[in-house]
Amino acid sequence: MNFRTPGRLYAEVIGDPIAHSKSPLIHGFWLAALGLDADYRAARVAPADLSAYFADRRADPDWRGCNVTIPHKLAALDHVEDRGDVRATIGAINLAMRAEDGALIGANTDAGGFYAPIAGFDFSGKPVVVIGAGGAARAVLFALAKMDVGPVTVLNRTPLKGAALLSTFGLKGRALPLTAALPPAALLVNAGALGMTGQPSLDLDLSPLPDDAVVYDLVYAPLETDLLAQANDRGLETVDGLEMLVAQAALAFELLFGVEPPRERDDELRELLTA
């Protein structure tokens, strides 16, 4: 079944798996609110099909671009022009879009989306812990470097990968295995897949965190992960994955459709996403 009308602009989110994605709800809500004649959907694309996907969509003049999620954030760079030098900075993209000259270019709105919900906090010189070392973690570490935070501890199954990322972004700190004890930190960020529906849980002892620490989980399915539940039990400030998801989606929406989304309706959107 064709999900769209030929000649009508559309965009997508691609990944594998993709059924859990809330991006179609977000972008669909904004398109309807603005009365734009365009569509947005989810498309499951297996790693082996990524090249064929981009070849097909590149030839479709109605296609505005796609958001890119796990596991394609690094591999998708090979299928777009890197005009913003994303490969040398963040090293991963979460957006591929058609430029005005027709070229397909890559961008990353994850870093800006990650920062937006915590813009009111001051983490300058304060210790931070980041869990994970994949594409999302790269965006987080890129943003942290711009925020001038204190030492950063990366917890990852492969500590060497975490150490390499610290070096890439010029961050002082250390990389430890996931089994290591959590050090004290002003900000704890889960940038990995642990805790996501269908994935193993993220088991951490949060007792080393001070009472004014912020716990930020990029996972949004489920919305309240075990990590956030434990942080809430401690009375810690928390940021859930929907906040980053909506923030990065807003940046992507403007790039894809050329208009700002109606962020004044965020409360209504959140109710839709959590229904």
QUIGI-V581011 format. One record per residue. N is the residue number from 1. PSI is psi in whole degrees, 0 to 359 (NA if undefined). Layout:
n=(N & N)
psi=(PSI & PSI)
This chain:
n=(1 & 2 & 3 & 4 & 5 & 6 & 7 & 8 & 9 & 10 & 11 & 12 & 13 & 14 & 15 & 16 & 17 & 18 & 19 & 20 & 21 & 22 & 23 & 24 & 25 & 26 & 27 & 28 & 29 & 30 & 31 & 32 & 33 & 34 & 35 & 36 & 37 & 38 & 39 & 40 & 41 & 42 & 43 & 44 & 45 & 46 & 47 & 48 & 49 & 50 & 51 & 52 & 53 & 54 & 55 & 56 & 57 & 58 & 59 & 60 & 61 & 62 & 63 & 64 & 65 & 66 & 67 & 68 & 69 & 70 & 71 & 72 & 73 & 74 & 75 & 76 & 77 & 78 & 79 & 80 & 81 & 82 & 83 & 84 & 85 & 86 & 87 & 88 & 89 & 90 & 91 & 92 & 93 & 94 & 95 & 96 & 97 & 98 & 99 & 100 & 101 & 102 & 103 & 104 & 105 & 106 & 107 & 108 & 109 & 110 & 111 & 112 & 113 & 114 & 115 & 116 & 117 & 118 & 119 & 120 & 121 & 122 & 123 & 124 & 125 & 126 & 127 & 128 & 129 & 130 & 131 & 132 & 133 & 134 & 135 & 136 & 137 & 138 & 139 & 140 & 141 & 142 & 143 & 144 & 145 & 146 & 147 & 148 & 149 & 150 & 151 & 152 & 153 & 154 & 155 & 156 & 157 & 158 & 159 & 160 & 161 & 162 & 163 & 164 & 165 & 166 & 167 & 168 & 169 & 170 & 171 & 172 & 173 & 174 & 175 & 176 & 177 & 178 & 179 & 180 & 181 & 182 & 183 & 184 & 185 & 186 & 187 & 188 & 189 & 190 & 191 & 192 & 193 & 194 & 195 & 196 & 197 & 198 & 199 & 200 & 201 & 202 & 203 & 204 & 205 & 206 & 207 & 208 & 209 & 210 & 211 & 212 & 213 & 214 & 215 & 216 & 217 & 218 & 219 & 220 & 221 & 222 & 223 & 224 & 225 & 226 & 227 & 228 & 229 & 230 & 231 & 232 & 233 & 234 & 235 & 236 & 237 & 238 & 239 & 240 & 241 & 242 & 243 & 244 & 245 & 246 & 247 & 248 & 249 & 250 & 251 & 252 & 253 & 254 & 255 & 256 & 257 & 258 & 259 & 260 & 261 & 262 & 263 & 264 & 265 & 266 & 267 & 268 & 269 & 270 & 271 & 272 & 273 & 274 & 275)
psi=(133 & 122 & 354 & 168 & 126 & 137 & 353 & 130 & 146 & 160 & 170 & 170 & 134 & 147 & 180 & 99 & 170 & 349 & 333 & 348 & 136 & 0 & 319 & 324 & 317 & 304 & 324 & 321 & 314 & 320 & 316 & 319 & 326 & 352 & 30 & 139 & 78 & 165 & 162 & 133 & 171 & 142 & 119 & 122 & 114 & 154 & 320 & 343 & 3 & 315 & 315 & 324 & 310 & 325 & 319 & 311 & 327 & 329 & 358 & 110 & 342 & 344 & 121 & 336 & 191 & 146 & 149 & 126 & 187 & 132 & 28 & 2 & 330 & 314 & 328 & 338 & 332 & 353 & 8 & 164 & 138 & 66 & 336 & 9 & 41 & 324 & 323 & 350 & 272 & 322 & 5 & 152 & 154 & 11 & 131 & 130 & 155 & 123 & 172 & 331 & 6 & 348 & 155 & 119 & 154 & 151 & 169 & 117 & 1 & 319 & 313 & 323 & 323 & 317 & 324 & 313 & 343 & 17 & 335 & 356 & 153 & 106 & 15 & 124 & 4 & 149 & 143 & 145 & 131 & 129 & 124 & 159 & 30 & 204 & 318 & 320 & 325 & 317 & 320 & 313 & 324 & 314 & 319 & 323 & 324 & 337 & 355 & 45 & 171 & 206 & 142 & 128 & 124 & 124 & 122 & 154 & 322 & 97 & 327 & 325 & 320 & 319 & 321 & 322 & 321 & 317 & 318 & 319 & 9 & 32 & 136 & 142 & 209 & 161 & 133 & 159 & 161 & 335 & 354 & 153 & 142 & 125 & 162 & 142 & 149 & 336 & 128 & 125 & 124 & 106 & 16 & 185 & 350 & 134 & 346 & 151 & 127 & 355 & 160 & 154 & 160 & 106 & 107 & 145 & 111 & 3 & 331 & 346 & 138 & 165 & 341 & 15 & 156 & 130 & 123 & 116 & 119 & 343 & 137 & 5 & 96 & 162 & 314 & 100 & 169 & 324 & 313 & 325 & 317 & 320 & 320 & 323 & 329 & 351 & 21 & 154 & 135 & 153 & 123 & 170 & 336 & 327 & 316 & 320 & 313 & 321 & 315 & 328 & 324 & 319 & 318 & 319 & 315 & 321 & 324 & 318 & 357 & 18 & 147 & 141 & 160 & 80 & 345 & 350 & 23 & 322 & 318 & 320 & 317 & 322 & 319 & 318 & 335 & 2 & NA)
